[in-house]
Amino acid sequence: MITTRLSSKGQVVIPKHMRDQLGLEAGAVLSVGVDNDAIVLHRGKALRLPTEDEVNTVAACLKVGGPMPTPAQEEAALSAFFRATHSDTLI
């Protein structure tokens, strides 16, 4: 793993050999997300996770026998779903 620094403008340099390996050029579109304590970059258009209101709307339609999941459990489930459904776009 390589270490880089965050600039005062919030910028991070992706090392050249990594940019070359992935074919990233200046102006490449990257979407940025958070997965637990990691910042994750994806090539291409931004991928959007559902909002809390959207999750609550869907959850309200479900008939479950147990208690509703905690926000932390919801976040973990959404992160797992994101990784499973978008693993082909992971950088």
C-alpha positions in Angstrom: 0.0 0.0 0.0 1.2 3.5 -0.9 0.8 6.5 1.4 -0.3 9.9 0.0 -1.2 13.2 1.7 -4.4 15.1 1.7 -3.9 18.7 0.5 -5.4 21.8 2.1 -8.0 21.7 -0.8 -8.9 18.1 0.0 -7.1 16.7 -3.0 -5.3 13.4 -3.1 -2.7 12.3 -5.7 -3.3 8.9 -7.3 0.3 7.6 -8.0 1.1 7.7 -11.8 1.8 3.9 -12.0 -1.8 3.3 -10.7 -3.3 5.8 -13.1 -1.4 4.2 -15.9 -2.5 0.7 -14.8 -6.1 1.7 -14.8 -6.0 4.0 -17.9 -7.0 7.1 -15.9 -6.2 10.4 -17.6 -6.8 14.0 -16.6 -10.5 14.7 -16.5 -11.5 11.1 -15.8 -14.8 10.8 -13.9 -14.5 9.1 -10.5 -17.2 8.7 -8.0 -16.2 8.7 -4.3 -17.9 6.8 -1.5 -17.3 5.8 2.1 -17.2 2.2 3.2 -16.8 2.0 6.9 -13.4 3.8 7.5 -12.3 3.6 3.8 -12.7 6.1 1.0 -13.6 4.1 -2.2 -13.1 5.4 -5.7 -15.0 4.1 -8.7 -14.5 4.8 -12.4 -17.4 6.3 -14.3 -20.6 8.0 -13.3 -21.5 8.6 -9.7 -23.3 5.7 -8.0 -25.9 6.7 -5.6 -26.9 4.8 -2.5 -30.5 5.2 -1.4 -31.3 8.0 1.0 -32.4 7.3 4.6 -36.0 8.3 3.6 -35.9 5.9 0.7 -34.7 3.1 2.9 -37.3 3.9 5.5 -40.1 3.9 2.8 -39.1 0.5 1.6 -38.6 -0.9 5.2 -42.1 0.4 6.1 -43.5 -1.9 3.4 -41.9 -5.0 4.8 -43.7 -7.2 7.2 -41.0 -8.6 9.5 -41.5 -10.5 12.7 -38.5 -8.9 14.5 -37.4 -5.4 15.4 -36.3 -2.9 12.8 -32.6 -2.8 12.1 -30.5 -0.2 13.7 -29.0 2.6 11.5 -25.6 0.8 11.8 -27.1 -2.5 10.6 -28.8 -0.6 7.7 -25.5 1.0 6.8 -23.7 -2.3 6.9 -26.4 -3.9 4.7 -26.2 -1.1 2.2 -22.4 -1.2 2.1 -22.5 -5.0 1.4 -25.1 -4.5 -1.3 -23.1 -1.7 -2.9 -19.9 -3.9 -2.9 -21.8 -6.9 -4.3 -23.6 -5.0 -7.0 -20.9 -2.7 -8.1 -17.7 -4.8 -7.6 -17.1 -4.6 -11.4 -16.6 -0.8 -11.1 -14.2 -0.9 -8.2 -10.8 0.6 -8.8 
